[in-house]
Amino acid sequence: MEFGLIIIGDEILSGKRQDKHFPKVLELMSARGLQLAWVRYLGDDRARLVETLKQTFASGDTVFSCGGIGATPDDHTRQAAAQALGLDLALHPEAQRLIALRTAEMAGEGKASPDMNAPENRQRLKMGEFPVGADIIANPYNRIPGFSIRGHYFVPGFPVMAWPMIEGVLDQVFGALHHQAPREERSFLVYELAESTATPLMEAIERELPGIRTFSLPSMGEDGHRRHIELGVKGDPARIEDAFNRLKAGALSLGGQIQGA
């Protein structure tokens, strides 16, 4: 199973707000021995959302989507998900109950009308209109739920709501997958070695040691440091030591310089 993350909002793409979802979701998944396969950033464009969701629904990936599930004109995620699946939107009974409960709480604080037929409350109920057949995702912050359908989990863009909702899904739905694929990573810095020179070595290690992936992160010498490459291996802990030793020895044999080697 592969996990993906969609982050939605013109404010992210315009730079008005900095995305905080990617590092947090990465943290939540890493703590459970899971990892993201991909991330996509999208603006508030319904047509593009529909096309993207058609692709991700067809992929079979498990996807978390942050943002755009409100009921203002720039919120398109609920409608786009329904359109991508060829489904209608309908008010979810449990979402209706939760929204009414939240409205009653706000009315008790003098912040809303207690009449659910009031125009502003009819508008609030639109936040509970999900693709037919969707399940709700509990929102511990203010009760207004997100929704899930076909392996996709849609939550608000507000981190204070989105993060505990995603964490709940990871624990309640995917708890059996936690730490099922142990992974380890080791790397070193090598100087005076070009990536093109190191590439055949990396390919050979991946070919000869299934379950191991190599990586190369070059640096152009920022902050006064010499140009170098961070070479590393990640994957099956049972093979990581052998892979690391092969990579290090190979880098030296190719003329690379490693501090302390």
C-alpha positions as a Markdown table, in Angstrom:
| # | Residue | x | y | z |
|---|---|---|---|---|
| 1 | Met | 0.0 | 0.0 | 0.0 |
| 2 | Glu | 1.2 | 3.5 | -0.9 |
| 3 | Phe | 0.2 | 6.7 | 0.9 |
| 4 | Gly | -0.3 | 10.0 | -0.8 |
| 5 | Leu | -1.0 | 13.5 | 0.4 |
| 6 | Ile | -2.9 | 16.3 | -1.4 |
| 7 | Ile | -2.7 | 19.8 | 0.0 |
| 8 | Ile | -5.3 | 22.2 | -1.4 |
| 9 | Gly | -5.5 | 26.0 | -1.3 |
| 10 | Asp | -4.7 | 29.1 | -3.5 |
| 11 | Glu | -3.1 | 30.6 | -0.3 |
| 12 | Ile | -0.4 | 27.9 | -0.4 |
| 13 | Leu | 0.4 | 28.4 | -4.0 |
| 14 | Ser | 0.4 | 32.2 | -3.8 |
| 15 | Gly | 2.7 | 32.2 | -0.8 |
| 16 | Lys | 0.2 | 33.9 | 1.5 |
| 17 | Arg | 0.5 | 30.9 | 3.8 |
| 18 | Gln | 3.3 | 28.4 | 4.3 |
| 19 | Asp | 2.3 | 24.8 | 4.2 |
| 20 | Lys | 2.6 | 23.0 | 7.5 |
| 21 | His | 0.8 | 19.8 | 6.6 |
| 22 | Phe | 3.5 | 18.0 | 4.7 |
| 23 | Pro | 6.1 | 18.0 | 7.6 |
| 24 | Lys | 3.4 | 17.1 | 10.2 |
| 25 | Val | 1.9 | 14.2 | 8.2 |
| 26 | Leu | 5.5 | 13.0 | 7.5 |
| 27 | Glu | 6.1 | 13.1 | 11.3 |
| 28 | Leu | 2.8 | 11.3 | 12.1 |
| 29 | Met | 3.5 | 8.5 | 9.6 |
| 30 | Ser | 7.2 | 8.1 | 10.4 |
| 31 | Ala | 6.3 | 7.6 | 14.1 |
| 32 | Arg | 4.2 | 4.6 | 13.0 |
| 33 | Gly | 6.7 | 3.1 | 10.6 |
| 34 | Leu | 4.8 | 4.3 | 7.5 |
| 35 | Gln | 5.9 | 6.6 | 4.7 |
| 36 | Leu | 4.5 | 8.9 | 2.0 |
| 37 | Ala | 5.0 | 7.9 | -1.6 |
| 38 | Trp | 4.0 | 11.3 | -3.1 |
| 39 | Val | 2.6 | 14.8 | -2.3 |
| 40 | Arg | 0.7 | 17.1 | -4.6 |
| 41 | Tyr | -0.2 | 20.8 | -4.1 |
| 42 | Leu | -3.3 | 22.1 | -5.8 |
| 43 | Gly | -5.1 | 25.4 | -6.0 |
| 44 | Asp | -8.8 | 26.0 | -5.5 |
| 45 | Asp | -9.6 | 24.9 | -9.1 |
| 46 | Arg | -12.5 | 22.4 | -9.3 |
| 47 | Ala | -11.7 | 21.1 | -12.7 |
| 48 | Arg | -8.1 | 20.4 | -11.8 |
| 49 | Leu | -9.2 | 18.8 | -8.5 |
| 50 | Val | -11.6 | 16.6 | -10.3 |
| 51 | Glu | -8.9 | 15.4 | -12.8 |
| 52 | Thr | -6.4 | 14.8 | -10.0 |
| 53 | Leu | -8.9 | 12.8 | -7.9 |
| 54 | Lys | -9.9 | 10.7 | -10.8 |
| 55 | Gln | -6.3 | 9.7 | -11.1 |
| 56 | Thr | -5.8 | 9.0 | -7.4 |
| 57 | Phe | -9.1 | 7.1 | -7.0 |
| 58 | Ala | -8.0 | 4.9 | -9.9 |
| 59 | Ser | -4.5 | 4.4 | -8.5 |
| 60 | Gly | -5.5 | 2.4 | -5.5 |
| 61 | Asp | -3.4 | 4.5 | -3.2 |
| 62 | Thr | -4.5 | 5.6 | 0.2 |
| 63 | Val | -4.7 | 9.4 | 0.1 |
| 64 | Phe | -5.1 | 12.1 | 2.7 |
| 65 | Ser | -6.4 | 15.4 | 1.4 |
| 66 | Cys | -6.2 | 18.7 | 3.4 |
| 67 | Gly | -8.4 | 21.7 | 2.6 |
| 68 | Gly | -11.4 | 22.8 | 0.7 |
| 69 | Ile | -14.1 | 20.9 | 2.5 |
| 70 | Gly | -15.9 | 24.0 | 3.8 |
| 71 | Ala | -19.0 | 25.6 | 2.3 |
| 72 | Thr | -17.7 | 28.9 | 0.9 |
| 73 | Pro | -17.4 | 29.6 | -2.9 |
| 74 | Asp | -13.7 | 28.8 | -2.9 |
| 75 | Asp | -14.2 | 25.3 | -1.3 |
| 76 | His | -14.5 | 22.7 | -4.0 |
| 77 | Thr | -13.1 | 19.4 | -2.6 |
| 78 | Arg | -16.5 | 17.8 | -1.6 |
| 79 | Gln | -18.0 | 18.6 | -5.0 |
| 80 | Ala | -14.8 | 17.5 | -6.9 |
| 81 | Ala | -14.7 | 14.2 | -5.1 |
| 82 | Ala | -18.3 | 13.4 | -5.9 |
| 83 | Gln | -17.8 | 14.4 | -9.5 |
| 84 | Ala | -14.6 | 12.4 | -9.9 |
| 85 | Leu | -16.6 | 9.3 | -8.7 |
| 86 | Gly | -19.7 | 10.1 | -10.6 |
| 87 | Leu | -21.7 | 10.4 | -7.4 |
| 88 | Asp | -24.2 | 12.9 | -6.0 |
| 89 | Leu | -23.7 | 14.9 | -2.9 |
| 90 | Ala | -26.1 | 14.2 | 0.0 |
| 91 | Leu | -26.3 | 15.5 | 3.6 |
| 92 | His | -24.8 | 12.7 | 5.7 |
| 93 | Pro | -27.2 | 12.0 | 8.7 |
| 94 | Glu | -24.4 | 11.8 | 11.3 |
| 95 | Ala | -22.8 | 14.9 | 9.9 |
| 96 | Gln | -26.1 | 16.6 | 10.1 |
| 97 | Arg | -26.4 | 15.6 | 13.8 |
| 98 | Leu | -22.9 | 16.7 | 14.6 |
| 99 | Ile | -23.3 | 20.1 | 12.9 |
| 100 | Ala | -26.6 | 20.7 | 14.7 |
| 101 | Leu | -24.9 | 19.8 | 18.0 |
| 102 | Arg | -22.1 | 22.2 | 17.3 |
| 103 | Thr | -24.6 | 24.9 | 16.3 |
| 104 | Ala | -26.5 | 24.4 | 19.6 |
| 105 | Glu | -23.2 | 24.8 | 21.5 |
| 106 | Met | -22.5 | 28.0 | 19.6 |
| 107 | Ala | -26.0 | 29.2 | 20.2 |
| 108 | Gly | -25.5 | 28.7 | 23.9 |
| 109 | Glu | -22.5 | 30.9 | 23.7 |
| 110 | Gly | -24.5 | 33.6 | 21.9 |
| 111 | Lys | -22.6 | 33.0 | 18.6 |
| 112 | Ala | -25.3 | 31.4 | 16.5 |
| 113 | Ser | -29.1 | 31.0 | 16.1 |
| 114 | Pro | -30.5 | 27.8 | 17.6 |
| 115 | Asp | -32.9 | 27.5 | 14.6 |
| 116 | Met | -31.4 | 25.1 | 12.1 |
| 117 | Asn | -33.7 | 26.5 | 9.5 |
| 118 | Ala | -32.0 | 29.9 | 9.8 |
| 119 | Pro | -30.2 | 30.8 | 6.5 |
| 120 | Glu | -26.7 | 30.7 | 8.2 |
| 121 | Asn | -27.4 | 27.3 | 9.7 |
| 122 | Arg | -28.7 | 25.9 | 6.4 |
| 123 | Gln | -25.4 | 27.0 | 5.0 |
| 124 | Arg | -23.5 | 25.3 | 7.8 |
| 125 | Leu | -25.3 | 22.0 | 7.0 |
| 126 | Lys | -23.7 | 22.1 | 3.5 |
| 127 | Met | -20.4 | 21.2 | 5.2 |
| 128 | Gly | -22.1 | 17.8 | 5.9 |
| 129 | Glu | -22.9 | 17.2 | 2.2 |
| 130 | Phe | -20.6 | 14.4 | 1.1 |
| 131 | Pro | -20.5 | 12.0 | -1.9 |
| 132 | Val | -23.2 | 9.3 | -1.4 |
| 133 | Gly | -21.7 | 6.4 | 0.4 |
| 134 | Ala | -19.0 | 8.3 | 2.2 |
| 135 | Asp | -18.2 | 7.8 | 5.9 |
| 136 | Ile | -17.4 | 10.6 | 8.3 |
| 137 | Ile | -14.1 | 11.4 | 10.0 |
| 138 | Ala | -14.5 | 12.6 | 13.5 |
| 139 | Asn | -13.2 | 16.1 | 14.3 |
| 140 | Pro | -12.3 | 16.4 | 18.0 |
| 141 | Tyr | -11.8 | 20.2 | 17.7 |
| 142 | Asn | -15.2 | 21.4 | 16.8 |
| 143 | Arg | -17.3 | 18.4 | 15.8 |
| 144 | Ile | -17.6 | 19.4 | 12.1 |
| 145 | Pro | -16.6 | 16.1 | 10.4 |
| 146 | Gly | -14.5 | 15.3 | 7.4 |
| 147 | Phe | -15.3 | 12.4 | 5.2 |
| 148 | Ser | -13.7 | 9.3 | 3.7 |
| 149 | Ile | -14.5 | 7.3 | 0.5 |
| 150 | Arg | -12.6 | 4.8 | -1.7 |
| 151 | Gly | -9.4 | 5.0 | 0.4 |
| 152 | His | -9.4 | 8.8 | 0.4 |
| 153 | Tyr | -9.6 | 10.8 | 3.7 |
| 154 | Phe | -10.7 | 14.4 | 3.4 |
| 155 | Val | -10.0 | 16.8 | 6.3 |
| 156 | Pro | -10.1 | 20.6 | 6.7 |
| 157 | Gly | -7.1 | 22.8 | 5.9 |
| 158 | Phe | -6.8 | 24.1 | 9.5 |
| 159 | Pro | -3.9 | 22.2 | 11.1 |
| 160 | Val | -5.6 | 22.2 | 14.6 |
| 161 | Met | -8.4 | 20.1 | 13.0 |
| 162 | Ala | -6.6 | 18.2 | 10.2 |
| 163 | Trp | -3.8 | 16.8 | 12.2 |
| 164 | Pro | -5.7 | 15.0 | 15.0 |
| 165 | Met | -8.2 | 13.8 | 12.3 |
| 166 | Ile | -5.4 | 12.2 | 10.3 |
| 167 | Glu | -3.8 | 10.8 | 13.4 |
| 168 | Gly | -7.1 | 9.2 | 14.3 |
| 169 | Val | -7.3 | 7.6 | 10.8 |
| 170 | Leu | -3.8 | 6.3 | 11.0 |
| 171 | Asp | -4.4 | 4.6 | 14.4 |
| 172 | Gln | -8.0 | 3.4 | 13.9 |
| 173 | Val | -7.9 | 2.3 | 10.3 |
| 174 | Phe | -4.2 | 1.5 | 9.7 |
| 175 | Gly | -3.1 | 0.4 | 13.1 |
| 176 | Ala | -2.3 | -3.1 | 11.8 |
| 177 | Leu | 0.2 | -1.7 | 9.4 |
| 178 | His | 2.3 | 0.2 | 12.0 |
| 179 | His | 5.9 | -0.8 | 11.9 |
| 180 | Gln | 5.2 | -3.8 | 9.6 |
| 181 | Ala | 8.0 | -2.9 | 7.2 |
| 182 | Pro | 11.0 | -2.0 | 9.3 |
| 183 | Arg | 13.3 | 0.4 | 7.6 |
| 184 | Glu | 16.8 | 1.8 | 8.3 |
| 185 | Glu | 18.8 | 4.5 | 6.7 |
| 186 | Arg | 22.6 | 5.2 | 6.8 |
| 187 | Ser | 24.6 | 7.7 | 4.8 |
| 188 | Phe | 28.0 | 9.5 | 4.6 |
| 189 | Leu | 29.5 | 12.6 | 2.9 |
| 190 | Val | 31.9 | 12.0 | 0.1 |
| 191 | Tyr | 34.0 | 14.7 | -1.6 |
| 192 | Glu | 35.7 | 14.8 | -5.0 |
| 193 | Leu | 33.2 | 12.3 | -6.6 |
| 194 | Ala | 30.7 | 13.1 | -9.3 |
| 195 | Glu | 27.2 | 11.7 | -9.2 |
| 196 | Ser | 27.6 | 10.3 | -12.7 |
| 197 | Thr | 30.6 | 8.3 | -11.4 |
| 198 | Ala | 28.8 | 6.9 | -8.4 |
| 199 | Thr | 25.6 | 6.0 | -10.3 |
| 200 | Pro | 26.8 | 2.5 | -11.6 |
| 201 | Leu | 27.9 | 1.6 | -8.1 |
| 202 | Met | 24.4 | 2.6 | -6.7 |
| 203 | Glu | 22.6 | 0.6 | -9.4 |
| 204 | Ala | 24.7 | -2.4 | -8.7 |
| 205 | Ile | 23.9 | -2.3 | -5.0 |
| 206 | Glu | 20.2 | -2.1 | -5.6 |
| 207 | Arg | 20.4 | -4.9 | -8.2 |
| 208 | Glu | 22.4 | -7.2 | -5.9 |
| 209 | Leu | 20.6 | -6.4 | -2.6 |
| 210 | Pro | 16.8 | -6.6 | -3.0 |
| 211 | Gly | 15.0 | -4.5 | -0.5 |
| 212 | Ile | 17.7 | -1.8 | -0.5 |
| 213 | Arg | 17.5 | 1.6 | -2.2 |
| 214 | Thr | 20.3 | 4.0 | -2.6 |
| 215 | Phe | 20.2 | 7.8 | -2.7 |
| 216 | Ser | 22.4 | 10.7 | -3.6 |
| 217 | Leu | 21.9 | 14.3 | -2.3 |
| 218 | Pro | 24.5 | 16.7 | -3.9 |
| 219 | Ser | 25.5 | 20.0 | -2.4 |
| 220 | Met | 27.0 | 22.8 | -4.4 |
| 221 | Gly | 29.1 | 23.9 | -1.5 |
| 222 | Glu | 26.7 | 26.3 | 0.3 |
| 223 | Asp | 27.6 | 28.0 | 3.6 |
| 224 | Gly | 31.4 | 27.7 | 3.0 |
| 225 | His | 31.4 | 23.9 | 2.8 |
| 226 | Arg | 33.2 | 22.0 | 0.0 |
| 227 | Arg | 31.1 | 20.6 | -2.7 |
| 228 | His | 30.1 | 17.1 | -1.8 |
| 229 | Ile | 27.5 | 14.3 | -2.1 |
| 230 | Glu | 25.6 | 12.7 | 0.7 |
| 231 | Leu | 25.5 | 9.0 | -0.4 |
| 232 | Gly | 23.3 | 6.6 | 1.5 |
| 233 | Val | 21.3 | 3.4 | 1.6 |
| 234 | Lys | 17.8 | 2.7 | 3.1 |
| 235 | Gly | 15.5 | -0.3 | 3.4 |
| 236 | Asp | 15.7 | -3.7 | 4.9 |
| 237 | Pro | 17.6 | -3.5 | 8.3 |
| 238 | Ala | 19.0 | -7.0 | 7.8 |
| 239 | Arg | 20.9 | -5.8 | 4.7 |
| 240 | Ile | 21.6 | -2.2 | 5.5 |
| 241 | Glu | 25.1 | -2.9 | 7.0 |
| 242 | Asp | 26.3 | -4.8 | 4.0 |
| 243 | Ala | 24.8 | -2.2 | 1.6 |
| 244 | Phe | 26.4 | 0.7 | 3.5 |
| 245 | Asn | 29.8 | -1.0 | 3.6 |
| 246 | Arg | 29.7 | -1.7 | -0.1 |
| 247 | Leu | 28.7 | 1.9 | -0.9 |
| 248 | Lys | 31.4 | 3.3 | 1.2 |
| 249 | Ala | 34.1 | 1.0 | -0.1 |
| 250 | Gly | 32.9 | 1.6 | -3.7 |
| 251 | Ala | 33.0 | 5.4 | -3.3 |
| 252 | Leu | 36.6 | 5.2 | -2.0 |
| 253 | Ser | 37.6 | 3.0 | -4.9 |
| 254 | Leu | 36.2 | 5.5 | -7.3 |
| 255 | Gly | 38.4 | 8.2 | -5.9 |
| 256 | Gly | 36.0 | 9.8 | -3.5 |
| 257 | Gln | 37.2 | 11.3 | -0.2 |
| 258 | Ile | 35.4 | 10.5 | 3.0 |
| 259 | Gln | 36.3 | 12.2 | 6.3 |
| 260 | Gly | 37.6 | 9.7 | 8.8 |
| 261 | Ala | 37.8 | 6.9 | 6.2 |
